[in-house]
Amino acid sequence: MRDAATTISGAWRIDDGTAVTFRDAAVAWAMAAHEVLAETATEYGYFVTVQELADRVQEMSGVHTDAPTRTWMDAILRKVARRCHNAGEPPLTALCVKRNLKVSDSYKYVLELAALPVPADIETHAAYARWACYAAYGADVPADGGTPPLIPRGGNARRTVATTRTATTAHKPETGARTVVCSSCFIQLPATGICEHC
């Protein structure tokens, strides 16, 4: 059992129960979140819920908290979004959805970083961003380039690689030409290669 004196910050190291500042915990969680989301992006159509990501980052980092997920995960997703933006990576945070299978409000930060307006249909934008993540991280996208994957609502959704990977391997589609998307807004580029939205 944890001692209340060791958890003043609300976060602690699981191995010895020592208190961890929120700042240090957030850094550890953000690094783990980037790793989990990058792994998720290696399988086309996969995603992770906010709660699943929170559980995984705590386990991977060895830093836990009893604070409600809603009070700290947005900060972690924002750190990951900033890291992706600064590194020129597609926004991995598009792979993280709420229980209702929609992106959280923190996804708007991706648009803010890219200096883009919030579109009327943020889910479609997130779908294009997920597609860019899958393409960038080597997922086998459909041979025809596929369509940006909206998360299905019927419960047949795919989960993270670690929670669903089985011993069997799926048939891999033939590689073909991939659709090119804008690096700023992740909308498919026309044949001219010039984004009409940016």
MOCORFEN-V168248 format. One record per pair of residues at least 12 apart in sequence whose C-alpha atoms are under 7 Angstrom apart, sorted by the first residue. I is the first residue (numbers start at 1). J is the second residue. Records with the same first field share a line. If there is no record, write none. Layout:
BEGIN
I: J / J
END
This chain:
BEGIN
2: 17
6: 18 / 19
7: 19
9: 21 / 22
10: 65 / 66 / 67
11: 25 / 63 / 64 / 65
12: 63 / 64 / 65
13: 62 / 63 / 64
14: 62 / 63 / 64
25: 63
26: 76
28: 61
29: 57 / 58 / 61 / 76
30: 76 / 79 / 80
32: 57 / 60 / 61
33: 53 / 57
34: 80
37: 92 / 95
38: 92
39: 161
40: 160 / 161
41: 133 / 134 / 137 / 139
42: 134 / 137 / 138 / 139
43: 134 / 139 / 140 / 161
44: 134 / 139 / 140 / 141
45: 149 / 158
46: 158 / 159 / 160 / 161
47: 95 / 96 / 158 / 159 / 160
48: 95 / 96 / 97 / 159 / 160
49: 96 / 97 / 98 / 99
50: 96 / 97 / 98
51: 69
54: 69 / 73
74: 106
77: 93 / 106
78: 106 / 109
80: 93
81: 93 / 110
90: 129 / 132 / 133
91: 110 / 129 / 133
92: 133
93: 107
94: 107 / 126 / 129 / 130
95: 130
101: 151
102: 123
103: 123
114: 184
124: 150
127: 148 / 149 / 150
128: 148 / 186 / 187
129: 186
131: 148 / 149
132: 186
140: 172 / 173
142: 173
143: 173 / 174 / 175 / 176
144: 176
145: 177 / 178 / 179
182: 195
END
